[in-house]
Amino acid sequence: MENAFAQPQNVVVLGGSSDIARAIVKKLCAARTHTVILAGRSQALLDDAAREALDHGASRTDTVIFDAEDTTSASETVRRCFDKVGDHVDLVIMAVGRLGSQSQDQNDVVAATRMMNVNFTWPVAALTEVRTRLVAQGSGRIVVLSSVGAVRVRGSAYLYGGAKAGLDRLCEGMADSLLGTGVRLQLVRPGVVRTKMTEGLKDVPFTTGVNEVADNVVRGLTHADRVIWSPPLLRYVFALLRHLPAPLWRKVMDR
């Protein structure tokens, strides 16, 4: 159960090797999270993330291996994570995603399908199982890592942005469906973040680091805002950008 300061004690991370997720977990553990279950596809990276969690204050960690390209694995992965907690799950972080290469993937049916499965289909299947379990226990929180790229999809990144847009919209509806259940869902919409996934990409305005995003997420957990923007200024930037006429949008965003 959450402690007296509403800090999550038992946390499940789907996509536990994500740089952003790892930064969030370290800050949560420093604030007294004691059990962290990390699920992902690389045992070596999960082991690194587990050691970080222990170094920052966790008392117990465990790992679960899954492949997000296999959408049939979602329910079983969630079940194994909850079983490993063995207690009330306070927070589930959904951090599964793949940036891909738009220029290559858009001409490859298999690659395009992979992008949809990893960024949309697997997360939706897993969140369905998570929702059922948290509603059954009567409380809990879900944090889903989305992107500002989901707010309005760019032509130069339509596979990633389109999949994230689908997940983003679905989670908005899921959050509404959870009203009155004791469970809350929050979306995180970061801009470009310096991670291993974006390595090699040039910085653009409002580019941030994983620690800045983690600070915004941990702070956001203490508030009721449905969406956590990182940096927060992007809330106002995209309030304007999302309504730009299409020719101007393309000129500004896809130059």
N, C-alpha and C positions, 0 to 999 in steps of 0.2 A: 504494500500500500504506500501511497505518497506520505511523506513525513508531515510534520506539523506546519512546515513552510510551503506545502504543496509542491515539493520537489519529487520527481519520479524516482522510486527506489529500484524497480525492476524494468529493464529496457530491452526491447528486441529491435535489432537493426537489420532490415532486409536491404542488402547492398552494403554490408559492413566494411568493405574495403574502400568505399568511396572516400575521397579526401575530405569532402565536406562533412560526411557522416562521422568520420574519425575525429574531426575537429569538434563537432558538437558533443560527441561522447566524452572526449577529454574534459570538456567544460562541465558536463553533467556529473561526471565522476568526482571532479574537484568540489562539486556542490552536494556530494553525498549520495549519488546513485551508487548502489553496491553490487547489483547483478546486471551483467550485460551479456546478451546472447547475440552473436554476430553471424549473419548468414551471407554467403557469397560463393563465388566460383573458384577462388584461388586460396588454397589452404595456407600457403606461405604468407599472403597478404593479410588474411584473417588472423593468423598467429601474431603478426606484427601489431595489428590493431588491438588484439586482446592484451598484449604486453603493455601497450600504451594505456589502455583502460586501467590495468592494475597499477601501473606507475602513477596514475593520476587519482587513485583512491578507491577503485573498485575492489571488492573483496572476493568476487567470483565472476569468472567469464567462461563461456563455452562457445563452440562454433558449429555451424551446419553448412554443408556444401550443397549447392544447387546450381542449375544452369537455366538462366532466364530465357534462353532460346527454346527450352522445353516447357511450354505453357501448362502441360499436364502436371508439372511438379509443384505448382504453386500451393495448393491446399496442403499437401504433405509437408512441404517446407515450413509453412506456418505452424502446423500441428507439432512438428518436431521442436520448433523454437519455443512454443508455449510449454510443451512438456519439459523442456530443459530448464525453463524458469521454475517450474514446479510450485508456483505460487501466483498471486495476483499480478497481472501484467499492467504496469502503469502507463507505459508509452511504447508505441510502435513507430519506428522511423522507416519510411519507404524511400530508399535512396538508390533504387535500381535504375540504370540508364546507360545508353551508349550514344556518343555523339556521331560516330560514323564519318563517312566522307561523301558529302552530297554529290559531288561531281562524278564519283564512281558508282555510288549506290543507286542513283536515279536511273541508271541504264542496266541494272541487274535485278531481276525479279526476286531472286533468292536473298540478295542483300537488303532490298527494300522491305521484304517480308520480315527479315530478321530485325530490322529497325523497329517495325511495328510491334513485333512480339516482345522485344526487350523493353521498349519505352512505354508501351500501352497494354498489350494483352496480358503479359505475365503480371505486371503490377495490379491490373484490375482484378484478375483472378485471386491474387493473394489478398488484396484489400477486402474482397468479398468474404473470404474466410476470417480475416482479422475482425471485420465488422461484426460478424456473427458471434465470435468468441467474446469480444469486449461487451457487446450488448447483453450477452448471457451473464457476464459477471457484474454488470450494472454500472461499470465505470471504466475509465481509461481514456487515453488520448492517442490520436494518430497525427503524425506530421509527415506530409508528402512533399518531397522535393520536386517542384515544378520548374518553371523558367519564365523569364520575361518574354522569351521566344514563343511562349504559348499564348500570349495576349493578342498578338497579331502575327501571323506566320509570314516569314520572308521567303521570297522565291528562291533565294540562294541557300536556304536551309529548310526546305518544306517538309522533308521526311522527319527530321528530328522535331522541328517546330510543330508539325501537324500531329505527330504522336503525342507530344507533350500537351498540345491544345486539347486533344481528346481526353487525356487523363485529367487535365486541369478542370475542364467542364464537368466531367463525371464526378470529380471530388467535390465540386461546388454543390451538386445535387445530393451526393452522399452526406455531406455536412448537414444539409437541410433535413435529410431523413433521420439524422441522429438526434434532433432536438427532442428533449424530454426523456432520452434514454440514459443519461449520465455519461455518455461518450461524446467526445469533441474531436473534430477534425480540423486541422489547420494546413493551409497550403503555404509553401515557401517559394517565392518568385525572385530568385537572384538574377542579376545581370551576368555578364561574363566574369567567371571566377578563375583565378590562376590555380589550375590543378593539373594532374597528369593527363586528364582527358583533353584539356585545352592547350597542352604544351605545343609550342610552335606557332600558335595563333598570336597575332599582334594585339596589343592592348587597344581597347576602344574606350570612349568616355564611360565613366562609372565602373570600370573594371576594378574588382576587389580581390582580396585574398580569402582563404578559407576561414581564418580566424575572425575576420569581420563578419562573415556570414554566420558563423557559429554564435558570435555575440548577439547578433540580431535575432537568431532563432531562440536562444536561451532566454533572452529578454521577452520575446514574443510569447513564450510559453506562460508568462505571468499575466498576460492580458487576454482579452476576449476577441481580439481581432481575428477574423476569418482568414485573412491573408497577411503573411509576413513578407515584406519587400526588403531586398538587400542589394544596395543601400536603400534606406527608407525613401530617399528622394525620388527613386524610380516610380513610386506610386503616382507622383504628379507628372513626371516626364511622360509616362505611358497613358495618363489620362488625356494628354494632348496627342501623342503619336498615334494612338489607336483610331483617332478620328480624322487623320490626314487624308486628303483625296489620294486615290490609288497612285496616280502618276508621281505625286510628290513623295508619297511613302516609298515607292521603289527607288526614287532618286536619293533619298536620305539614307535608307536602310540597306540597299543592295548595290551601292556604288562600288 
